[in-house]
Amino acid sequence: MIVQGTQLPNFNELTEVLKSQFSNYSIYTFDSKPQKSIIVRKSALIGAQITFHDNEIIVDACCPNIFISALIGLVSTIFPPYHQFEIKVTDFLKKTYN
């Protein structure tokens, strides 16, 4: 899902905002190439990956555990908990930055 806005925070500000909003989840940065990402981890199986691209914040459902992710692959995009968590994070970002 994509959140567009003209007053988007920088990478570090968004990381801090997410840590305060989702304090009961693990929030960490992932230095992927070509862009850094922020991972919001609800559990070992459910998470959301957030990346910046121009004036957009892109939120994708993900499996934050690299080993389990390799096993789950496509299955993670089918199960509702992944999409529900992605929507939860996206809704917060839309309310805050749209």
C-alpha positions as CSV (number, residue, x, y, z in Angstrom):
1,M,0.0,0.0,0.0
2,I,1.2,3.5,-0.7
3,V,0.9,6.6,1.4
4,Q,1.4,9.9,-0.5
5,G,2.1,13.2,1.1
6,T,3.9,16.5,0.7
7,Q,5.1,16.8,4.4
8,L,6.6,13.3,4.9
9,P,9.1,12.8,7.7
10,N,12.6,11.7,7.1
11,F,13.7,8.1,7.7
12,N,14.9,8.7,11.3
13,E,11.8,10.7,12.3
14,L,9.5,8.0,11.0
15,T,11.3,5.3,12.9
16,E,10.8,7.3,16.1
17,V,7.1,7.9,15.4
18,L,6.5,4.3,14.7
19,K,8.3,3.3,17.9
20,S,6.0,5.5,19.9
21,Q,2.8,4.5,18.1
22,F,3.5,0.8,18.0
23,S,5.5,0.5,21.3
24,N,4.3,-3.1,21.8
25,Y,5.9,-4.2,18.5
26,S,9.6,-4.5,17.5
27,I,10.7,-1.6,15.2
28,Y,14.1,-1.8,13.5
29,T,15.8,-0.5,10.4
30,F,16.9,-2.8,7.6
31,D,19.7,-1.4,5.5
32,S,18.6,-2.9,2.2
33,K,19.9,-1.7,-1.1
34,P,19.1,0.6,-2.9
35,Q,16.9,2.0,0.0
36,K,16.7,1.6,3.7
37,S,13.6,0.0,5.1
38,I,11.8,0.1,8.5
39,I,10.4,-3.2,9.8
40,V,7.5,-3.2,12.1
41,R,7.4,-6.7,13.6
42,K,4.2,-7.9,15.3
43,S,5.4,-11.5,15.6
44,A,8.0,-13.8,14.1
45,L,5.6,-14.4,11.3
46,I,3.8,-11.1,10.8
47,G,5.3,-7.7,10.0
48,A,5.3,-4.7,7.7
49,Q,8.2,-3.3,5.7
50,I,8.2,0.4,5.1
51,T,10.3,2.1,2.4
52,F,10.5,5.6,1.0
53,H,10.3,6.5,-2.6
54,D,10.1,10.2,-3.6
55,N,7.0,11.6,-1.9
56,E,5.6,8.2,-1.1
57,I,5.8,5.8,1.8
58,I,5.4,2.2,0.6
59,V,4.1,-0.4,3.1
60,D,4.3,-4.1,2.3
61,A,3.2,-7.1,4.4
62,C,6.2,-9.2,5.2
63,C,7.5,-12.0,7.3
64,P,10.3,-10.4,9.4
65,N,12.2,-13.6,10.1
66,I,14.5,-14.2,7.1
67,F,14.6,-18.0,7.6
68,I,10.8,-18.4,8.0
69,S,10.3,-15.9,5.2
70,A,12.2,-18.2,2.8
71,L,9.9,-21.1,3.8
72,I,6.7,-19.1,3.6
73,G,7.3,-17.0,0.5
74,L,4.1,-16.6,-1.4
75,V,1.9,-18.0,1.3
76,S,2.4,-14.9,3.4
77,T,0.6,-12.7,0.9
78,I,-2.4,-14.9,1.0
79,F,-3.2,-15.1,4.7
80,P,-5.4,-12.3,6.1
81,P,-3.2,-11.5,9.2
82,Y,-0.5,-10.2,6.9
83,H,-2.8,-7.9,5.1
84,Q,-4.6,-6.8,8.3
85,F,-1.3,-5.7,9.9
86,E,-0.2,-4.0,6.7
87,I,-3.5,-2.1,6.7
88,K,-3.2,-1.2,10.3
89,V,0.3,0.4,9.7
90,T,-0.9,2.1,6.5
91,D,-3.9,3.6,8.1
92,F,-1.8,5.1,10.9
93,L,0.6,6.6,8.3
94,K,-2.3,8.0,6.2
95,K,-3.9,9.6,9.2
96,T,-0.6,11.1,10.3
97,Y,0.9,12.2,6.9
98,N,-1.9,12.7,4.4
